[in-house]
Amino acid sequence: MIITGILGSPRLHGKCSRLLQEVLNGAERHGADTQRIDLITCTIQHCRGCCRCMTTDPELKIGLCSLKDDMQNLLELYAQSDGYVLASPVYDVCITSLMKKFFERKLPLFYRPKDAYATISAPRTPCAFKKKAVMIVTGNCGDEYRELMGDPCFEMLESQLLVEQIETVEKQYVGGVENMTEDTFKEKLNTAFFAGKKLVECITAGSI
């Protein structure tokens, strides 16, 4: 079992990063192999919207993109994974541009015939909801602002995963990170650790 963590924060040692790592630690402790993608360290160009990757060769597991950067390798890591941990801080009531750009460039994982206008692309390799995901969103606004700050981020991430037929099993909004005490943050890290445990358990149950 492979769990891939994807960090949408530009801060490699910030609270969002530490929470992501703790989910991966929990998954590892319960038998999973883990890998981590820090998007700020990757070269990812902006999607041009040509749709070539979606409309050519339906037999490919990953469609061909004309842009040459790190995305081909990242999509291969993504495609071989059984579960995901998606972590992003709230920037302007949304996920970061790093995370958004990554999701835009995941189009090669989908296929749509050229003549299928005004339809949603289908996953090239449907997951049948056996793959699972945990989401972490951090924000300076407190936990009481989850509906305003966290939920729009969760909805954007989850809408992508639903098309891929990936089930979200845990959503953790951690608010007030700017002024959070270390003791309180340790509690959040503990919750993240058990989210990793839950992720492994749900993937195992779905594979039976």
N, C-alpha and C positions, 0 to 999 in steps of 0.2 A: 504494500500500500504506500502510495506516494502522496504527500500533502505539500502543496506549494503555497508559500506566503508571498503576497504581492504588496509592497509598500508604496503608497501614493504620496507619502510625505517627503519633502526635500531634506528633512532633518534625519540623518541616519542614526542619531543617538537620542532622539526626543521620546516623549512618552508614547506617541503612536507606534513608533518603532519597537519600543520595549514591550508594549502590549502584544504586538504581532509576534514577537519572538517568544513570548510566554505561551501563546496558543500553540506555537510550533513545539515548544518544550513539552507541553502537556500531551501533544500528539505523539512525540517521540517516546515519552515515558510509557505510553500505552501501545507501543509496537509499530508505529508508522515510521517510514523514512521521510525526511523533510528536505525541502530545498526552498531557497528564498530569492526573490527578485526585488532588488531595490531600484525602482524605476529612475531615480535621479542619476544613477550611475550608467544608465543605458542610453544608447543613441537611437532615438525613435523620431522619425520625421512625421510631419503632419500628413494625415490622410488627404489625398487629392480628390476623393469622391468619384473616381473613374469607374468603379464597380467591376473592373476586370477580374479581380480575385474571386468575386462571387459568381460570375457568369461563365467561366470557362472550366471545362473538364470536371464533370460531377463525380468522377471516380477518385479524384484526389482527396486525401484527408485534410490537406491544407492547400487552399487555392494559391495561385501564383500572383505575387504582388510585384509591381514594377519598381518599387522603392527598395533600395539596397541599404539596409541598416541592421540593427540587432533583432528586429521583430521576427524574422524567420526562426532563429534559434529560440526566442522566447515562446513562440507559438508551439514549437515542438515540445518544450518543457511543459507548457500548459496542457497540451493535448494528452500527454502521457500520465497526467496526474489523476488521482482518484478523488481528491478533495482540495479545497482552496481556503485560504485565509486572506480576505481582502481588507486592507487597512488604509484609511485616509482621514486626515483632519478635515474639518469644515473650513473651506475658504469661500467667503461670500455666499453662504447658505448653499453650498454645493460641494461635491468632491473636488479634489484638486485638478488642475489642468493636466498634471502628470498622469493621474489615473484615467481621466477622461480620454486623453490621447491614446493611452494603451487600449482602452475599450473600443475606440474608433478603429484602431488598426487590427482588431480581432476579426474583421470582416472576412478574411480568408478562411475562417472556420465554418462559413456558411455558403450555401449555394442557392441561386435563384436563376432559372432559365431566362434568357434575354427577352423572351416574349411574355413573361409573367409580370406584366406591369401592375403596379399598385398592390403588390402582395408582400408579405413578410418572408424573408429568406428562411430556409430550413437549415438546421445544423447538418454539416456533412457527415458527422458521426454522432447520431442522437445518443444521449446519455441515459435516456429512460429513467431519469431521476435517481439513478444509482450513485452518481457523483453528488457530493454535498459541499456546502460552503458555510463558513463563519464570517461575519462581517464585523469590523470594528471601526467606529467613527469617533473621533475626538474633537472637542470644541472648547473654546474658552468660556462659553455660556454654560451655566450650570445644568444639572440633570433635568431640572424642571423645564428646560427649553428643548427637550428632546424632540417634541412634535414639530417645532419650528426649525431646528437646526439639524437634528439627526435623521428624522424620517425622510426628508427629501433626498438625502444621500443614500439611505437604504433603498428607497424606491428606484433610484437611478441604477444602482448596482443590481438590484434584484430583477429588474425588467430585462437586463442583459442575460442574466443567468436563466431565467424562465424560458427564453427562446432556445437556449442550449439544452434545456431539460435538466437543469441542475437545481437541487433543492437547498434552500437556506435553512439551516438548523439552529442558528444562534445569531442574534444581532445585539451588539453591545455598544451603547452610546456612553462615552465617558466624558462628562461635562466638567467645566471648571478647572481644566488642567493647568491653566496659567498660575493659579494660586493654591493648587492642591497640596496638602501636606504629604510628606513621605509616607506616613502611616496609612492615610487614606488611599494613596496610590498603591501601596502594597496589597490592600484589599482588592483593588481593581485588577492587579496582576494575578492574584489568586483566582479571581473569577475567570480571567482569560485562560489560565492554566486548565481549569476544568472545562472550558469551552473546547480546548484541544482534545481532551478526553472524550467529550460528547461527540465531537466530529468523528473520531475513530470508531466509536461504538455505532453511530448511525450509518456509516459507510459499511461496516461489517454486517450490520443487520440487513441493509439493503441488498447486499451481495448474496445472501443466503437463498 
